[in-house]
């Protein structure tokens, strides 16, 4: 079994930022309102008054206000499939697992197009409220082990320092820099510290 982070790893960029940009093009008013509210909440988050999950919920709340938002998601994914990095297809296996902080809502749609069966990400309810915690750092490992308690992990791929706990699960781990794969060691200095 191989584990892949999504944003910056097999997807060229940040799909969360891209869906907001796409929202601004397609549903400007709804998206702009969410952006404004999330910026205010972000100040509260910096001061320890609200959780990161609340800020993220507000930022992406516009999606769930769009009539027929599943179509919006599918259109977004179709228009952004070209951002899947070419190296991924040469490494793909039938037991790949994408583990991401992005919403399962759209990453599962990318995964279907790629033929990937397993996605573990940040989950939401039908109104856009995050279920549990943002799927990042140690939370990625916890969620993975809840679903695959005894899985043997061959390779793990990520571009981010926050994924060090995940990288440690693999027999081999790779840091992804653009389209370059570098064998991970604990002395590696990440370009992406998020």
Secondary structure, 3 states (H helix, E strand, C coil): CEEECCECCCECCCHHHHHHHHHHHHCHHHHHHHHHHHHHHHHHHHCCCCCHHHHHHHHCHHHHHCCCHHHHHHHHHHHHHHHECHHHHHHCCCCCEEEEEEEHHHHHHHHHHHCCCEEEEEEECCCCCEECCCCCCHHHHHHHHHHCCCCCCCEEEECEHHHHHHHCCCCEEEEEECCEEEECCCCCCCCECC
